[in-house]
Amino acid sequence: MRRGDPLFEKARKLADTGRVEFLGNGVYNVIGDHGTYTVAEDYKGKLSCNCQGFLQKKQCSHAVAVMLLSKKKRQRKPSPQ
């Protein structure tokens, strides 16, 4: 998946417009175009979502949006001195 891919672009839009809310313990609410969905990260870092797209295809813009925000957060984290 890369820039220009419709799924990636939809995920980027969700992440950039503040529609992802961290609830704690690896759980996020994502306000999608057709409802609010729960994205959860398991102990191995694998994401899952309760939307129909993820249930059918094992990927969705909601989970990708969480992944993008998590990646940004890791990149901004200051290194210990």
Secondary structure in CASP SS format (residue, H / E / C, confidence):
PFRMAT SS
TARGET T0000
AUTHOR 0000-0000-0000
METHOD secondary structure of the structure
MODEL  1
M C 1.00
R C 1.00
R C 1.00
G C 1.00
D C 1.00
P H 1.00
L H 1.00
F H 1.00
E H 1.00
K H 1.00
A H 1.00
R H 1.00
K H 1.00
L H 1.00
A H 1.00
D H 1.00
T C 1.00
G C 1.00
R C 1.00
V E 1.00
E E 1.00
F E 1.00
L E 1.00
G E 1.00
N C 1.00
G C 1.00
V E 1.00
Y E 1.00
N E 1.00
V E 1.00
I E 1.00
G C 1.00
D C 1.00
H C 1.00
G C 1.00
T E 1.00
Y E 1.00
T E 1.00
V E 1.00
A E 1.00
E E 1.00
D C 1.00
Y C 1.00
K C 1.00
G C 1.00
K C 1.00
L E 1.00
S E 1.00
C E 1.00
N C 1.00
C C 1.00
Q H 1.00
G H 1.00
F H 1.00
L H 1.00
Q H 1.00
K H 1.00
K C 1.00
Q C 1.00
C C 1.00
S H 1.00
H H 1.00
A H 1.00
V H 1.00
A H 1.00
V H 1.00
M H 1.00
L H 1.00
L H 1.00
S H 1.00
K H 1.00
K H 1.00
K H 1.00
R H 1.00
Q H 1.00
R H 1.00
K C 1.00
P C 1.00
S C 1.00
P C 1.00
Q C 1.00
END
